[in-house]
């Protein structure tokens, strides 16, 4: 299964850890979208920055 992850909020003023998590997901700019294969690691990253991203099933 795959999910589409879109960044919808800015990283300005966010902790460094959240910025690095967004970069690890392949995001970094608002409205940038990536498709990721679901794994426990990816789900954990999404959960940590869930307030900054929009997640949809593909």
One Martini backbone bead per residue (centre of mass of N, CA, C, O) as a GRO file, in nm:
protein
   58
    1UNK     BB    1   0.100   0.034   0.017
    2UNK     BB    2   0.016   0.378  -0.042
    3UNK     BB    3   0.113   0.725   0.019
    4UNK     BB    4   0.013   1.065   0.022
    5UNK     BB    5   0.233   1.342   0.090
    6UNK     BB    6   0.146   1.676   0.210
    7UNK     BB    7   0.255   1.989   0.253
    8UNK     BB    8   0.066   2.256   0.454
    9UNK     BB    9   0.299   2.362   0.643
   10UNK     BB   10   0.523   2.541   0.798
   11UNK     BB   11   0.868   2.547   0.943
   12UNK     BB   12   0.844   2.794   1.093
   13UNK     BB   13   0.935   2.751   1.431
   14UNK     BB   14   1.037   2.469   1.428
   15UNK     BB   15   1.178   2.206   1.522
   16UNK     BB   16   1.451   2.040   1.408
   17UNK     BB   17   1.324   1.757   1.408
   18UNK     BB   18   1.089   1.827   1.213
   19UNK     BB   19   1.261   1.922   0.976
   20UNK     BB   20   1.409   1.647   0.935
   21UNK     BB   21   1.156   1.478   0.884
   22UNK     BB   22   1.061   1.624   0.632
   23UNK     BB   23   1.319   1.568   0.469
   24UNK     BB   24   1.301   1.253   0.487
   25UNK     BB   25   1.024   1.259   0.316
   26UNK     BB   26   1.077   1.489   0.075
   27UNK     BB   27   1.032   1.765   0.177
   28UNK     BB   28   0.999   2.160   0.235
   29UNK     BB   29   0.742   2.254   0.081
   30UNK     BB   30   0.465   2.385   0.010
   31UNK     BB   31   0.279   2.144  -0.175
   32UNK     BB   32   0.452   1.908  -0.149
   33UNK     BB   33   0.472   1.576  -0.305
   34UNK     BB   34   0.464   1.231  -0.189
   35UNK     BB   35   0.527   0.881  -0.248
   36UNK     BB   36   0.476   0.615  -0.010
   37UNK     BB   37   0.565   0.341   0.141
   38UNK     BB   38   0.440   0.141   0.374
   39UNK     BB   39   0.581   0.176   0.705
   40UNK     BB   40   0.675   0.206   1.022
   41UNK     BB   41   0.869   0.444   0.967
   42UNK     BB   42   0.680   0.627   0.803
   43UNK     BB   43   0.447   0.641   1.008
   44UNK     BB   44   0.618   0.777   1.230
   45UNK     BB   45   0.688   1.034   1.076
   46UNK     BB   46   0.399   1.125   1.020
   47UNK     BB   47   0.311   1.144   1.318
   48UNK     BB   48   0.523   1.372   1.402
   49UNK     BB   49   0.394   1.565   1.136
   50UNK     BB   50   0.071   1.578   1.115
   51UNK     BB   51   0.037   1.905   1.145
   52UNK     BB   52   0.193   1.947   0.840
   53UNK     BB   53   0.019   1.718   0.698
   54UNK     BB   54  -0.121   1.533   0.419
   55UNK     BB   55  -0.304   1.220   0.402
   56UNK     BB   56  -0.322   0.972   0.133
   57UNK     BB   57  -0.448   0.727  -0.041
   58UNK     BB   58  -0.344   0.521  -0.342
   0.00000   0.00000   0.00000
